[in-house]
Amino acid sequence: MTDQERESLRAAVESLHGCKANFKSADTCQAPGKDPTAAREVATFALDGHPTAPLAYAWFDWTERRRHHRVVLHSGGITSAQVALLGFRLFHTGDTEPDRGAG
């Protein structure tokens, strides 16, 4: 993950959740299925000032040649970057643009 990509994801996390985000790490995670193009590099950010979540997980998806920011908070059953990606994909199964206008 490049510095520019990390900064773009950090800005998205801060904008969406109204708190400071500090990059911690990035992990390559596999989305459901065996398609190697379903793998995503998921960044983990420590949150400062969020009322309920200590971390956020963020990555990019592409639809119709457009890049979308995806952000999932560490809360409830979301306990890792891998679980965040899997949960997002399972929740949005069948959608072509899961968060149209929100990312």
Secondary structure as GFF3:
##gff-version 3
##sequence-region A 1 103
A	DSSP	alpha_helix	3	17	.	.	.	ID=ss1
A	DSSP	beta_strand	20	30	.	.	.	ID=ss2
A	DSSP	three_ten_helix	36	38	.	.	.	ID=ss3
A	DSSP	beta_strand	39	48	.	.	.	ID=ss4
A	DSSP	beta_strand	55	63	.	.	.	ID=ss5
A	DSSP	beta_strand	66	73	.	.	.	ID=ss6
A	DSSP	alpha_helix	81	91	.	.	.	ID=ss7
###
